C-alpha cells in the first residue's frame, strides 16, 4: 500500500505513518487483496471536517471521519493493471477522536487507528447502512484491530497517570499520586489517592485505579501495562499494600512504570514488586 499522510494540525502525528501503513497492509492481507493500492489520509480539525461534510455531503455538522472512494464498483478492485489502483481519500478529525477518547476511556491511538480502519473499509466498498452490512463491516474492523499493537508507549501511559494525579484528594498529606493502567483493547483506566480523616481508610492511587478497572469488568488477563506517578525525588515507590493488590489483580509479567514529575522512571515486572507474596492458593 502506497500511503500518503498529510497533517494540517500543530500536533506531532508522525507515529501514524508507520501504524497506518501496517494497518493498511494487514487489512489487505485479511481481505486477500493482492493488488497494489494507493490512498491518502489527512488529519484535520473540527472546522475543516465540518466544511467538508457540508460541501460534499450536505450535512451541516462535524464528524469523526469522511471517506471519498475513487472506485465506483466492487469489480474495480480486481481490475488487471500494472499500475497501483487509487482507492481514494480519508479525512480524520483529531479533535473528535480526542473527545471520543475521553468519552469511551480509550487511548488516542486506539481512536485514530479505529477511524483509519473504518475509513479504509469504506474505500474498499464496505458500509453500514443496512444491518447485515453493518455486521460484516464492524466484524472486519474488530478482526483487523484485534491483537494489533496500537497501544501507547510508556511515556504516553505515564502522561495519563500524571493526568490522573490531578484528581487526587490528598487534603491531609498533600502528597498527590496518580495511576493509569492500559488494557489489551486500548482502554485506559485511572486512579488517584483518596484520603480519609481516618487515615487508615485512605485508598492509594494504585488500588483506586485497579478497583475502578475491575468494577467495570476488567480482569488481570486484560491488563498489559501500569504506571504510577508522584512528586518524589526519584521514581515513586508503591506501598506494601498496593504491591500486594497488584500481585493479586495483575499478571506477574506485566510491566509497572514508576515515575516522578521530573522524568525519572524505573520499570519492574509485577512479580518483582513483592517476592513471595501471599496469594489465593493459600486460602
C-alpha positions as CSV (number, residue, x, y, z in Angstrom):
1,X,0.0,0.0,0.0
2,X,1.4,3.4,-1.0
3,X,0.0,5.7,1.7
4,X,0.3,9.5,1.8
5,X,-0.4,11.1,5.1
6,X,-0.9,14.9,5.5
7,X,-1.1,16.6,8.9
8,X,-2.7,20.0,8.9
9,X,-2.5,20.3,12.7
10,X,0.1,21.6,15.0
11,X,0.4,18.2,16.7
12,X,3.1,15.6,16.1
13,X,1.3,12.7,14.5
14,X,4.3,11.2,12.7
15,X,3.9,7.9,14.5
16,X,0.9,7.2,12.4
17,X,2.9,7.0,9.2
18,X,4.1,3.5,10.3
19,X,1.0,2.5,12.2
20,X,-1.4,3.2,9.3
21,X,0.9,1.5,6.8
22,X,0.9,-1.6,8.9
23,X,-2.9,-1.5,9.4
24,X,-3.4,-1.0,5.7
25,X,-1.2,-4.0,4.8
26,X,-3.0,-6.1,7.5
27,X,-6.4,-5.1,6.0
28,X,-5.4,-6.1,2.5
29,X,-4.0,-9.4,3.8
30,X,-7.1,-10.3,5.7
31,X,-9.3,-9.4,2.7
32,X,-6.9,-11.3,0.4
33,X,-6.4,-8.3,-1.9
34,X,-3.1,-8.7,-3.7
35,X,-3.2,-5.7,-6.0
36,X,-1.1,-2.6,-5.3
37,X,-3.2,0.3,-4.0
38,X,-2.5,4.0,-3.2
39,X,-4.5,6.3,-0.9
40,X,-4.2,9.4,1.2
41,X,-5.1,10.3,4.7
42,X,-5.4,13.9,6.0
43,X,-5.7,14.9,9.7
44,X,-7.9,17.9,10.1
45,X,-9.7,20.0,12.8
46,X,-13.4,20.3,13.6
47,X,-13.9,23.3,11.4
48,X,-12.3,21.8,8.4
49,X,-14.2,18.5,8.5
50,X,-17.4,20.4,9.2
51,X,-16.9,22.3,6.0
52,X,-16.0,19.2,4.0
53,X,-19.2,17.4,5.4
54,X,-21.3,20.4,4.3
55,X,-19.8,20.9,0.9
56,X,-19.7,17.3,-0.3
57,X,-22.4,15.6,1.8
58,X,-24.7,18.5,2.5
59,X,-24.6,17.6,6.2
60,X,-24.2,20.7,8.4
61,X,-22.1,19.3,11.3
62,X,-18.7,17.9,12.1
63,X,-18.0,14.2,12.1
64,X,-15.1,12.0,13.0
65,X,-14.1,10.5,9.6
66,X,-15.0,11.0,6.0
67,X,-14.0,8.8,3.1
68,X,-14.1,9.6,-0.6
69,X,-13.8,6.3,-2.6
70,X,-12.5,6.6,-6.1
71,X,-13.7,3.1,-7.0
72,X,-17.3,3.0,-8.2
73,X,-17.7,-0.7,-8.4
74,X,-16.5,-3.7,-6.4
75,X,-15.1,-5.3,-9.6
76,X,-12.7,-2.3,-10.0
77,X,-10.7,-3.6,-7.0
78,X,-9.6,-6.6,-9.0
79,X,-9.0,-5.0,-12.4
80,X,-5.9,-6.1,-14.3
81,X,-3.4,-3.3,-14.3
82,X,0.4,-2.9,-13.9
83,X,-0.2,0.3,-12.0
84,X,-1.4,0.9,-8.4
85,X,-5.1,1.5,-8.0
86,X,-6.1,4.7,-6.3
87,X,-8.6,3.9,-3.6
88,X,-9.4,7.4,-2.6
89,X,-9.0,9.9,0.4
90,X,-9.7,9.7,4.1
91,X,-10.2,12.8,6.3
92,X,-9.8,12.2,10.1
93,X,-10.8,14.8,12.7
94,X,-8.3,14.6,15.5
95,X,-10.4,16.8,17.8
96,X,-13.4,14.5,17.7
97,X,-11.1,11.4,18.1
98,X,-9.8,13.0,21.2
99,X,-13.3,13.7,22.5
100,X,-14.2,10.1,21.9
101,X,-11.1,9.0,23.7
102,X,-12.2,10.8,26.8
103,X,-15.8,9.7,26.4
104,X,-15.1,6.0,26.0
105,X,-11.9,5.7,28.0
106,X,-9.7,4.6,25.0
107,X,-6.3,5.8,24.1
108,X,-5.9,8.4,21.3
109,X,-4.0,5.7,19.4
110,X,-6.9,3.3,19.6
111,X,-9.4,6.0,18.4
112,X,-7.2,7.2,15.5
113,X,-6.5,3.6,14.3
114,X,-10.1,2.7,14.6
115,X,-11.1,5.7,12.4
116,X,-8.4,4.8,9.8
117,X,-9.6,1.2,9.5
118,X,-13.3,2.4,9.4
119,X,-12.4,4.9,6.6
120,X,-10.3,2.3,4.7
121,X,-13.1,-0.2,4.7
122,X,-15.4,2.4,3.2
123,X,-12.8,3.0,0.4
124,X,-12.9,-0.7,-0.2
125,X,-16.7,-0.7,-0.7
126,X,-18.0,-1.6,2.8
127,X,-20.7,0.3,4.5
128,X,-23.1,0.1,7.5
129,X,-26.3,1.4,6.1
130,X,-28.1,-1.9,6.4
131,X,-28.0,-4.2,9.4
132,X,-26.3,-7.1,7.6
133,X,-23.7,-4.8,6.0
134,X,-23.0,-3.2,9.4
135,X,-22.4,-6.6,10.9
136,X,-20.0,-7.6,8.2
137,X,-18.1,-4.3,8.3
138,X,-17.9,-4.0,12.1
139,X,-16.8,-7.6,12.4
140,X,-14.0,-6.9,9.9
141,X,-12.9,-3.8,11.9
142,X,-12.6,-5.9,15.1
143,X,-10.7,-8.6,13.3
144,X,-8.2,-6.1,11.8
145,X,-7.7,-4.2,15.1
146,X,-7.7,-7.3,17.3
147,X,-4.2,-8.1,18.5
148,X,-2.7,-5.2,16.6
149,X,-0.1,-3.2,18.5
150,X,-1.8,0.2,18.6
151,X,-1.0,0.8,22.2
152,X,0.6,3.9,23.7
153,X,4.2,3.7,24.7
154,X,5.4,4.0,28.3
155,X,5.8,7.8,28.1
156,X,2.2,8.2,27.0
157,X,0.9,6.0,29.8
158,X,3.0,7.9,32.3
159,X,1.4,11.1,31.0
160,X,-2.0,9.6,31.6
161,X,-1.0,8.8,35.2
162,X,0.1,12.4,35.6
163,X,-3.3,13.5,34.4
164,X,-5.0,11.1,36.9
165,X,-2.9,12.7,39.7
166,X,-4.8,16.0,39.2
167,X,-7.9,14.3,40.7
168,X,-6.1,13.3,43.9
169,X,-7.9,14.1,47.1
170,X,-4.9,14.5,49.4
171,X,-6.2,17.2,51.8
172,X,-4.1,15.9,54.7
173,X,-0.8,14.7,53.4
174,X,-0.7,17.0,50.3
175,X,1.1,14.0,48.6
176,X,-0.7,13.5,45.3
177,X,-0.3,10.3,43.3
178,X,-1.8,9.2,40.0
179,X,-2.0,5.8,38.4
180,X,-3.1,4.6,35.0
181,X,-3.4,1.1,33.5
182,X,-3.7,0.1,29.9
183,X,-5.8,-2.8,28.6
184,X,-5.4,-5.1,25.5
185,X,-8.3,-3.3,23.7
186,X,-6.6,0.1,24.2
187,X,-8.6,1.5,27.0
188,X,-7.1,3.4,29.9
189,X,-8.3,3.3,33.5
190,X,-7.3,5.9,36.0
191,X,-6.8,6.2,39.8
192,X,-5.7,8.8,42.3
193,X,-5.1,8.6,46.1
194,X,-8.2,9.5,48.1
195,X,-7.7,10.3,51.8
196,X,-9.9,9.9,54.8
197,X,-9.8,11.7,58.1
198,X,-9.4,8.2,59.5
199,X,-6.0,7.8,57.9
200,X,-6.1,4.0,57.7
201,X,-9.1,4.2,55.4
202,X,-7.2,6.2,52.7
203,X,-7.0,4.5,49.3
204,X,-3.8,4.7,47.3
205,X,-3.8,5.6,43.6
206,X,-2.7,2.1,42.6
207,X,-5.6,0.4,44.3
208,X,-8.1,3.1,43.3
209,X,-7.1,2.5,39.6
210,X,-7.3,-1.3,39.9
211,X,-10.6,-1.2,41.7
212,X,-12.1,1.1,39.1
213,X,-11.0,-1.1,36.3
214,X,-12.2,-4.3,38.0
215,X,-15.6,-2.7,38.8
216,X,-16.0,-2.2,35.0
217,X,-15.3,-5.8,34.1
218,X,-11.6,-5.7,33.6
219,X,-9.6,-8.7,34.8
220,X,-5.9,-9.5,35.1
221,X,-5.6,-11.0,31.6
222,X,-6.9,-7.7,30.1
223,X,-4.1,-5.6,31.6
224,X,-0.9,-5.0,29.7
225,X,0.8,-2.1,31.4
226,X,0.6,0.0,34.6
227,X,2.0,3.4,35.6
228,X,2.3,5.3,38.8
229,X,3.5,8.9,39.3
230,X,4.2,11.1,42.3
231,X,6.1,14.3,43.1
232,X,9.1,12.4,44.5
233,X,12.9,12.9,44.2
234,X,13.3,9.6,42.5
235,X,10.7,7.3,40.9
236,X,7.8,6.7,43.2
237,X,7.6,3.5,45.2
238,X,4.3,1.8,45.9
239,X,3.4,0.9,49.5
240,X,3.3,-2.7,50.6
241,X,-0.5,-2.9,50.5
242,X,-0.5,-1.7,46.9
243,X,2.2,-4.2,45.9
244,X,0.1,-7.0,47.4
245,X,-3.0,-5.9,45.5
246,X,-1.0,-5.5,42.2
247,X,0.3,-9.1,42.6
248,X,-3.3,-10.3,43.3
249,X,-5.0,-8.5,40.4
250,X,-2.4,-8.1,37.7
251,X,-0.4,-10.9,36.0
252,X,3.2,-11.2,37.1
253,X,4.8,-10.4,33.7
254,X,3.0,-7.1,33.3
255,X,5.4,-4.1,33.4
256,X,4.9,-1.4,36.0
257,X,6.3,2.1,35.3
258,X,7.2,4.0,38.5
259,X,7.9,7.7,37.8
260,X,8.1,11.2,39.2
261,X,7.3,14.6,37.7
262,X,10.9,15.1,36.6
263,X,11.1,12.3,34.1
264,X,12.8,9.7,36.2
265,X,11.4,6.2,35.5
266,X,12.0,2.7,36.8
267,X,10.5,-0.4,35.3
268,X,9.6,-3.6,37.2
269,X,7.5,-6.6,36.4
270,X,4.6,-7.1,38.9
271,X,6.3,-10.3,40.1
272,X,9.4,-8.3,41.1
273,X,7.5,-5.8,43.3
274,X,6.7,-8.2,46.1
275,X,8.7,-11.5,46.1
276,X,7.0,-14.5,47.8
277,X,3.7,-12.6,48.1
278,X,0.6,-14.2,49.7
279,X,-1.9,-15.4,47.1
280,X,-5.2,-17.2,46.8
281,X,-3.6,-20.6,46.7
282,X,-3.0,-20.3,50.4
283,X,-6.7,-20.0,51.1
